[in-house]
Amino acid sequence: MSHDLKKVVIAGGSGFLGVSLAHHLAERGTSVVILSRNEPKVNGPWKHRRWDAQTVED
């Protein structure tokens, strides 16, 4: 396995499956960003960005 830092964006990832995947990837050294309308109900080692699939923002 490469030691390069990997980055992953999970669209619609604030639910059970997205958060589980985010935890799994983060434990393996991956930088994770979750895109969703609502913040995940749990805190974790990821960044969250609000996105509604219609509005263009940062």
C-alpha positions as CSV (number, residue, x, y, z in Angstrom):
1,M,0.0,0.0,0.0
2,S,1.2,3.5,-0.9
3,H,2.0,5.9,1.9
4,D,0.6,8.8,-0.2
5,L,-2.2,10.7,1.5
6,K,-5.5,9.9,-0.3
7,K,-8.5,12.2,-0.4
8,V,-12.1,11.0,-0.8
9,V,-15.4,13.0,-1.1
10,I,-18.6,11.1,-0.1
11,A,-21.7,12.8,-1.5
12,G,-24.8,12.2,0.6
13,G,-22.6,10.7,3.3
14,S,-24.2,11.9,6.5
15,G,-26.2,8.7,7.0
16,F,-25.2,5.3,8.5
17,L,-23.4,3.9,5.5
18,G,-21.6,7.2,4.6
19,V,-20.4,7.7,8.2
20,S,-19.3,4.0,8.4
21,L,-17.4,4.4,5.2
22,A,-15.9,7.7,6.4
23,H,-14.7,6.0,9.6
24,H,-13.2,3.1,7.7
25,L,-11.3,5.3,5.3
26,A,-10.1,7.7,7.9
27,E,-8.7,4.9,10.0
28,R,-6.6,4.0,7.0
29,G,-5.2,7.5,6.7
30,T,-7.5,8.8,4.0
31,S,-8.7,12.5,4.2
32,V,-12.5,12.4,4.0
33,V,-15.0,15.1,3.1
34,I,-18.7,14.4,3.5
35,L,-21.1,16.4,1.3
36,S,-24.7,16.5,2.5
37,R,-27.6,18.8,3.3
38,N,-27.2,18.0,7.0
39,E,-24.2,17.4,9.2
40,P,-23.7,13.8,10.4
41,K,-25.3,13.1,13.7
42,V,-21.9,11.9,15.1
43,N,-18.5,13.6,15.1
44,G,-15.6,12.0,13.3
45,P,-12.3,12.5,11.7
46,W,-13.8,14.1,8.5
47,K,-14.8,17.5,7.2
48,H,-18.4,18.3,6.4
49,R,-19.5,20.6,3.6
50,R,-23.1,21.6,3.2
51,W,-24.4,20.7,-0.3
52,D,-27.9,20.3,-1.7
53,A,-27.0,19.2,-5.2
54,Q,-28.4,22.4,-6.6
55,T,-26.5,25.3,-5.1
56,V,-22.9,26.0,-6.1
57,E,-20.8,27.2,-3.1
58,D,-17.2,26.8,-1.9
